[in-house]
Amino acid sequence: MKTNLMYTPQDIKGQTQPEPGKESEMNPKPIYDDINCKGYGRLKGKVAIITGGDSGIGRAVAVAYAKEGCNVAIVYNIADDDANETKRAVESYGGAAYLIKGNLRDSNFCNEAVEKTISQFGSLDILVNNAAIQHPQTNFEDITDEQLDDTFRTNIYSMFYLTRSALKYLKEGSSIINTSSVVAFRGSKDLIDYSAAKGAVTSFTRSLSQNLAGRNIRVNQVAPGPIWTPLIPSTFDKSKVGVFGKDTPLKRPGQPAELAEAYVYLATDCSSYMTGQTMHINGGDIVNS
């Protein structure tokens, strides 16, 4: 596995693949494990649900949590090979991974995912709402009712559904971590519905944090910039993939492993005085938070 995290747009070479993207078919593959981050048992004995945990950012978070002693329920939709690779990686660090396959747009499935996690592990301490989709459109008029519904149901409705179910089991000291995006803060002319949904995630994070503060359940979010995940080659054309990340001050895309420690920090007691906040990991873009 490549340990140098600094892939350039030239390394990516403008590759594309059909939707939904699969990490197993990417070349080069995203870097999900930073071997320099050893883990210190900071989440020992805890249980996390991670949506979109089969690949990309979700996989990196699952592996980082396993290093810290956390057991993880991986919620995913289609990519069985990717999910099993995440399970293998988690288990290589001594963690337990439980795979739950289904559609987060369905509130009944979200209820089932939480109940299955409790049945498997007996408790729940951390909820990582990470799963997302995007459908670029150059012309606003081309955003159909079906696309709009799909984008919002996957990117924000699912957070409402899963969080509502999880709150039956989350307790004082628990943590909810949502994945927003840099486009929630600076917009994107070709990702209008996606940007709007991620803006909703940001408002959801801030409002829910206030609602749950009295229960000492913290709610924060990470707002990634251009990160090399299966979402990219499966939704952008070759020309855009070929320059992906080049417009950041660091002139490159980020790797999932470069975000994982932020999710660890937000899940641990080290961030006990932090709620309703955003961690921006975007290659140097300055945005209003």
Secondary structure, DSSP 8 states (H G I E B T S, - for coil): --------HHHHTT----SS--GGG-SS------TT----STTTT-EEEEETTTSHHHHHHHHHHHHTT-EEEEEESS-HHHHHHHHHHHHHTT--EEEEES-TT-HHHHHHHHHHHHHHHS---EEEE--------SSGGG--HHHHHHHHIIIIIHHHHHHHHHTTT--TT-EEEEE--THHHH--TT-HHHHHHHHHHHHHHHHHHHHHGGGT-EEEEEEE-SB-STHHHHHS-HHHHTTTTTTSTT-S-B-THHHHHHHHHHHSGGGTT--S-EEEESSS-----
